[in-house]
Amino acid sequence: MITLETYDTEQGRMVAVADVAIVGEVYEEKGVRVDVDPDFYGETVTVREEVMKALRGASIANLVGEEAVEAGLDADVIDEENVLRIDGVPHAQMVRM
């Protein structure tokens, strides 16, 4: 299960996607910190197809968690070699210019 939150910014649509199970958690490793804050990533649970559709239309995206990152890979908006693992949790960002 995945949460999806969207924001309209000056740079275009921003999408925040996270696995439901990790919303509210904080991960830190080697000075890198990811706060899966429900205020940012939201609490709206949606299906994978909606996540992929939102990611394809996004200018900016933040993805955290196994399911969220897999959706980004399957939507072809991120590449496997650009996925970071922070305390074992996958995290990726995307910006279209």
BABA-837484 format. One record per residue (C-alpha): residue in three letters; x, y, z. Coordinates in steps of 0.5 Angstrom, whole numbers, plus 500, padded with zeros to 3 digits. Layout:
<recs>
<rec r="ALA" xx="X" yy="Y" zz="Z"/>
...
</recs>
This chain:
<recs>
<rec r="MET" xx="500" yy="500" zz="500"/>
<rec r="ILE" xx="503" yy="507" zz="498"/>
<rec r="THR" xx="501" yy="514" zz="500"/>
<rec r="LEU" xx="501" yy="519" zz="495"/>
<rec r="GLU" xx="501" yy="527" zz="496"/>
<rec r="THR" xx="501" yy="532" zz="490"/>
<rec r="TYR" xx="503" yy="539" zz="491"/>
<rec r="ASP" xx="503" yy="545" zz="485"/>
<rec r="THR" xx="509" yy="549" zz="485"/>
<rec r="GLU" xx="513" yy="554" zz="481"/>
<rec r="GLN" xx="517" yy="549" zz="478"/>
<rec r="GLY" xx="511" yy="544" zz="476"/>
<rec r="ARG" xx="507" yy="539" zz="480"/>
<rec r="MET" xx="511" yy="535" zz="486"/>
<rec r="VAL" xx="509" yy="528" zz="488"/>
<rec r="ALA" xx="511" yy="525" zz="495"/>
<rec r="VAL" xx="510" yy="518" zz="495"/>
<rec r="ALA" xx="512" yy="513" zz="501"/>
<rec r="ASP" xx="510" yy="506" zz="503"/>
<rec r="VAL" xx="504" yy="506" zz="508"/>
<rec r="ALA" xx="508" yy="502" zz="513"/>
<rec r="ILE" xx="514" yy="507" zz="514"/>
<rec r="VAL" xx="510" yy="514" zz="514"/>
<rec r="GLY" xx="512" yy="517" zz="521"/>
<rec r="GLU" xx="519" yy="514" zz="521"/>
<rec r="VAL" xx="526" yy="517" zz="521"/>
<rec r="TYR" xx="532" yy="514" zz="517"/>
<rec r="GLU" xx="539" yy="516" zz="518"/>
<rec r="GLU" xx="545" yy="513" zz="516"/>
<rec r="LYS" xx="552" yy="517" zz="514"/>
<rec r="GLY" xx="550" yy="524" zz="515"/>
<rec r="VAL" xx="544" yy="523" zz="511"/>
<rec r="ARG" xx="537" yy="523" zz="514"/>
<rec r="VAL" xx="530" yy="522" zz="511"/>
<rec r="ASP" xx="524" yy="524" zz="515"/>
<rec r="VAL" xx="518" yy="520" zz="512"/>
<rec r="ASP" xx="513" yy="526" zz="515"/>
<rec r="PRO" xx="506" yy="525" zz="514"/>
<rec r="ASP" xx="505" yy="532" zz="513"/>
<rec r="PHE" xx="509" yy="532" zz="507"/>
<rec r="TYR" xx="508" yy="525" zz="504"/>
<rec r="GLY" xx="501" yy="525" zz="506"/>
<rec r="GLU" xx="496" yy="519" zz="509"/>
<rec r="THR" xx="492" yy="518" zz="503"/>
<rec r="VAL" xx="493" yy="511" zz="501"/>
<rec r="THR" xx="492" yy="510" zz="493"/>
<rec r="VAL" xx="493" yy="504" zz="488"/>
<rec r="ARG" xx="500" yy="503" zz="485"/>
<rec r="GLU" xx="497" yy="505" zz="478"/>
<rec r="GLU" xx="495" yy="512" zz="481"/>
<rec r="VAL" xx="502" yy="513" zz="484"/>
<rec r="MET" xx="505" yy="511" zz="477"/>
<rec r="LYS" xx="500" yy="516" zz="473"/>
<rec r="ALA" xx="502" yy="522" zz="478"/>
<rec r="LEU" xx="509" yy="520" zz="477"/>
<rec r="ARG" xx="509" yy="520" zz="470"/>
<rec r="GLY" xx="506" yy="527" zz="470"/>
<rec r="ALA" xx="510" yy="530" zz="476"/>
<rec r="SER" xx="516" yy="535" zz="475"/>
<rec r="ILE" xx="519" yy="533" zz="482"/>
<rec r="ALA" xx="518" yy="527" zz="486"/>
<rec r="ASN" xx="520" yy="524" zz="492"/>
<rec r="LEU" xx="520" yy="517" zz="493"/>
<rec r="VAL" xx="521" yy="513" zz="500"/>
<rec r="GLY" xx="520" yy="505" zz="501"/>
<rec r="GLU" xx="520" yy="499" zz="497"/>
<rec r="GLU" xx="513" yy="499" zz="494"/>
<rec r="ALA" xx="514" yy="507" zz="492"/>
<rec r="VAL" xx="521" yy="506" zz="489"/>
<rec r="GLU" xx="519" yy="500" zz="485"/>
<rec r="ALA" xx="513" yy="504" zz="482"/>
<rec r="GLY" xx="518" yy="510" zz="480"/>
<rec r="LEU" xx="522" yy="505" zz="477"/>
<rec r="ASP" xx="516" yy="501" zz="473"/>
<rec r="ALA" xx="514" yy="508" zz="471"/>
<rec r="ASP" xx="520" yy="510" zz="468"/>
<rec r="VAL" xx="521" yy="516" zz="472"/>
<rec r="ILE" xx="527" yy="514" zz="476"/>
<rec r="ASP" xx="533" yy="509" zz="475"/>
<rec r="GLU" xx="536" yy="504" zz="479"/>
<rec r="GLU" xx="543" yy="506" zz="480"/>
<rec r="ASN" xx="540" yy="513" zz="483"/>
<rec r="VAL" xx="536" yy="510" zz="488"/>
<rec r="LEU" xx="540" yy="511" zz="495"/>
<rec r="ARG" xx="539" yy="506" zz="501"/>
<rec r="ILE" xx="539" yy="510" zz="508"/>
<rec r="ASP" xx="539" yy="505" zz="513"/>
<rec r="GLY" xx="536" yy="499" zz="508"/>
<rec r="VAL" xx="530" yy="503" zz="506"/>
<rec r="PRO" xx="530" yy="506" zz="499"/>
<rec r="HIS" xx="530" yy="513" zz="497"/>
<rec r="ALA" xx="530" yy="517" zz="490"/>
<rec r="GLN" xx="528" yy="524" zz="488"/>
<rec r="MET" xx="527" yy="526" zz="481"/>
<rec r="VAL" xx="527" yy="533" zz="477"/>
<rec r="ARG" xx="525" yy="534" zz="470"/>
<rec r="MET" xx="528" yy="540" zz="467"/>
</recs>
